[in-house]
Amino acid sequence: MAARRALHFVFKVGNRFQTARFYRDVLGMKVLRHEEFEEGCKAACNGPYDGKWSKTMVGFGPEDDHFVAELTYNYGVGDYKLGNDFMGITLASSQAVSNARKLEWPLTEVAEGVFETEAPGGYKFYLQNRSLPQSDPVLKVTLAVSDLQKSLNYWCNLLGMKIYEKDEEKQRALLGYADNQCKLELQGVKGGVDHAAAFGRIAFSCPQKEDGHEICFVGDEAFRELSKMDPEGSKLLDDAMAADKSDEWFAKHNKPKASG
């Protein structure tokens, strides 16, 4: 199972300008690729929407050895209702903490040296105030589950993940495929898991040769070719944002953008 790896998490974003500012200027990530699409994805990559949309991949390095974020923007949709499924991404970066303070981006210290902040749309991030590790700064993605043991059976027995930590009392477990990869943390919650309209998906790759979360497995070899960094990615995103006049159109017609 060592050849398997965590790839990215998909976020639906309503404010592309502020989202780009958060990932680039606060977290310090780079735009790896940016693509524009005229109609909805048949695989529902952009959610249940048929119109124009864009996909932007951002991360601290190439997807070959970094866990990254996929930012999905649907033109005309201004916000999405959050559920309780996505509980946060934890990363190690004293630079991100410094950037947030400099830009006056809200930070709350929730433990010694650990700061909680939010990306536009309400997605939580936890910043550890320490130097960037030699491997991926993104340490873990935390998802809510309604039945921890059932979820462990699924992720471990079926998908082959290793349990790194398990706390029955706190109803949490830390899983992964390799020591130097981003981990998946499962947190038990009372009641059902509500994905709401903002629901995302987590993607993994594996070589060619019952939890409720949407998981995307892709062929490792083909994905490495598809996911090569585009040096023009940041410029393409900036150009697309500059050409996006949807906010002005809605303001001119005194109409609010739709909610997802």
Helices and strands as residue ranges (DSSP letters): E 5-13, H 16-21, I 22-26, E 30-37, E 53-59, E 68-74, E 77-79, E 86-92, H 94-102, E 108-111, E 114-119, E 123-128, E 138-145, H 148-152, I 153-158, E 162-167, E 172-176, E 183-188, E 201-206, E 214-219, H 220-226, H 233-243, H 246-252, E 258-259
